[in-house]
Amino acid sequence: MEVLIGTTALLTLVVISILVGTGGRPMRFFTAFGEFLGRLLHNRWPLFFTFVSAGLVLVFLYIVYVLPEARLSAEQPIPFSHRVHAGVKQIDCRFCHPYVERSTHPGLPPVEKCLYCHQHIIAGHPQIRKEHRYFNTDTPTPWRKVNFLPEHVLFNHERHLKRDIQCQACHGEVETMDRIVGKRFEMGFCLECHRKRDANLGCWLACHN
């Protein structure tokens, strides 16, 4: 009933608009509409090439600007480059994630850990000065979460590292990434890996404990 009332009100509004716009001669609306279609047909090729060109420009902008950004995770307060630190400098992951071998969670580097190196390395860089402000105000670096698990799933980093599972197996080749590509881990991803390695597939013994 509400849909019928709404439709009737909309049609009434359209009819009133046509009557007012045409000065009480509604046939002028259809005549003008026909003339408009005629002009479109007459200029169909210029219009066609204009729309095609605009479409190509939009596709180009999407591929160059939107698509790469969509594949990245959230922007961090300090633009930390895994490519530089883990790749070029070959710093062990465990230096920044110190609990990964003895805890469920890997841990995030405190501001003191960053300044352990950058107190001397590029110490005057604007981003490093920002770290100093965090340190001087006793404020933890507000790193943003990039990897997500469902709340009912427990992933134990320690257990996987003891089975010689490399970080790249789940997180990708982070040593090639400036801005890390985050991931939402789902059950299928874990099951595929467990089956491939002949690991435990028991619901409560494996993940939901």
Secondary structure, DSSP 8 states (H G I E B T S, - for coil): -HHHHHHHHHHHHHHHHHHHHTTT-THHHHHHHHHHHHHHHHTHHHHHHHHHHHHHHHHHHIIIIIHHHHTS----SS---HIIIIIIS---HHHHSTTTTTSSS-----HHHHHHHHTTSSTTSHHHHHHHHHHHTT--------EE--TT----HHHHHHTT--THHHH--GGG-SS---EE--HHHHHHHHHHTT----IIIII--
